[in-house]
Amino acid sequence: MNYDQVFAKAIDRLHAEGRYRVFIDILRNKGQFPSARCFAGHNGPKPITVWCSNDYLAMAQHPAVVAAMEEALHDVGAGSGGTRNIGGNTHYHVALEAELADLHGKEAALLFTSGYVSNEATLATLAKLLPGCVIFSDELNHASMIAGIRNSGCEKQVFRHNDVAHLEELLAQADPDAPKLIAFESVYSMDGDVAPIAAFCDLADKYNALTFCDEVHAVGMYGARGGGVTERDGVADRVTIIEGTLGKAFGVMGGYIAASRNVVDVIRSYAPGFIFTTSLSPVLVAGVLASVRHLKASNAERDAQQAAAAKLKRMMADAGLPVLPSTTHIVPLMVGDPVRAKRISDILLAEYGIYVQPINFPTVPRGTERLRFTPGPMHDEAMTRELVDALVEVWDRLELRLAA
Ligand SMILES: *Cc1c(COP(=O)(O)O)cnc(C)c1O
C-alpha cells in the first residue's frame, strides 16, 4: 500500500469539491477590535476588518481581562503544572467553577480544556453510566456532541431540527423504562435560530428524560447576567446540564458544564477527558474570571451586539442580499455553493480588506454553503456600510441575484 497516495487522494477530493480549507494568517490588534493584520500577501501585513470572529463581545481585548491575565502571570507563572488531581487544581479554577455555577443557578460547575472536550467527555461518560440509555439528538447538533454520543456506545435517535412533535414521536416509541437523554443547543451558530427549550423540558418531564443543552453560542450574550438563553427564558433550573465555552463570548479559552452537585461529581470522577489532561493555565482561568464577572454586571456589550446585528441584517435585506432570517446575533448570508462561497470570501479579503470565512460541508449541509457574519459591539455604522456596499459590488460582479 502506498500510504502517501491514499492521503493525497483524500486531499484531492476536497479540492475537487471546492472545500479544501485554507486558514488565513492574522494578528488581531488589541484595542482596535475588529481590526487585524493579515499575512497573506508578500509585501508585509495588510490591515483587515474581521467579520467572523467568535470573540463576540470583544472580551479577548477587554482591559479588565488583559489586566487579570497579566497579574496572574506575574503572580503564579504560565502553566498549572498538572492535572486537576495531581497538582493542577489552582485557586483560580476553584473560584471560576463557583462563579459559573452561580451564573447558571446550579449547585456546581466543572471546567474542561475546551467546549469540545466538555461536550464529548460529559455525554460519553453520562450515558455510559446509564445502561440501556437512549440519546435523543437534534440533527444539527455540533460535532463535539455527536462525538460524545458515539463514544458513549448508546442507542441514538436523531430528531428533526428543533422539531418538538418529532422528538415526542421518538420518545413515545422508546422503551418507557430505558434511561433517556435529550441533547440540543440553545442558539444554533450556523442558522442563528433558537431551540424551544421549555417545550423540550416539558417532554423530558413527561418521559422522565435528562436534558443536555449546549449554550456555547449564548453564554455571555443572552440573559440579564449572560447566563444564556436558559436564563433569558427562565428555564435554567429545568435543564439537567448546561454546557458552555469560555472561548467565544467570554473571549479566552476552555469549556464547562453546570449542573447538580451529584452530576458534576460523577463527571469529575469518571470522565477520562476531564481526568487525564493538564488543567487550563491559571493565566487563562484568571482572564475568564474577570470576563464572566464583567459580563454578569454589564449589559452594554450585549445591547450593542444586538443592535449591530439588527442593523447589519436590516441593511443586507434592504440591499436585496440573501440574508437568512436569524433571530439572534448571527447573520448568515446564503450562497449555496462551496466554490462560489470561497470566491466571494477571497475577493472581499484581497480587494476590500474584509475578512469573512466561507462555511462549507460538513459544518453545514451541502448546498447551504454560506458566509457567516458575527457583528459585535465594535462594528460601527461606517464599517457596516462599507461591508454591505462591498457585498453588493461582488454580487454584481459575479452576476448573483439580488432580491428586488
Ligand atoms: C465552538 C463550539 C463548541 C466547542 O467549543 P470550544 O470551546 O471552541 O471547543 C461546542 N459546541 C458548539 C455548538 C460550538 O459552536
The ligand as an SDF file (V2000), in Angstrom:
LIG
                    3D

 15 15  0  0  0  0  0  0  0  0999 V2000
  -17.3890   26.0520   19.1680 C   0  0  0  0  0  0  0  0  0  0  0  0
  -18.4330   25.0690   19.6180 C   0  0  0  0  0  0  0  0  0  0  0  0
  -18.1500   24.1170   20.5990 C   0  0  0  0  0  0  0  0  0  0  0  0
  -16.7440   23.8910   21.0840 C   0  0  0  0  0  0  0  0  0  0  0  0
  -16.3250   24.8940   21.9420 O   0  0  0  0  0  0  0  0  0  0  0  0
  -14.7470   25.1920   22.0200 P   0  0  0  0  0  0  0  0  0  0  0  0
  -14.5860   25.8550   23.3310 O   0  0  0  0  0  0  0  0  0  0  0  0
  -14.4220   26.0560   20.8460 O   0  0  0  0  0  0  0  0  0  0  0  0
  -14.0610   23.8590   21.9390 O   0  0  0  0  0  0  0  0  0  0  0  0
  -19.1760   23.3500   21.1080 C   0  0  0  0  0  0  0  0  0  0  0  0
  -20.4430   23.4690   20.6530 N   0  0  0  0  0  0  0  0  0  0  0  0
  -20.7510   24.3610   19.6930 C   0  0  0  0  0  0  0  0  0  0  0  0
  -22.1540   24.4640   19.2300 C   0  0  0  0  0  0  0  0  0  0  0  0
  -19.7590   25.1680   19.1240 C   0  0  0  0  0  0  0  0  0  0  0  0
  -20.0530   26.0030   18.1300 O   0  0  0  0  0  0  0  0  0  0  0  0
  1  2  1  0
  2  3  1  0
  2 14  2  0
  3  4  1  0
  3 10  2  0
  4  5  1  0
  5  6  1  0
  6  7  2  0
  6  8  1  0
  6  9  1  0
 10 11  1  0
 11 12  2  0
 12 13  1  0
 12 14  1  0
 14 15  1  0
M  END
$$$$
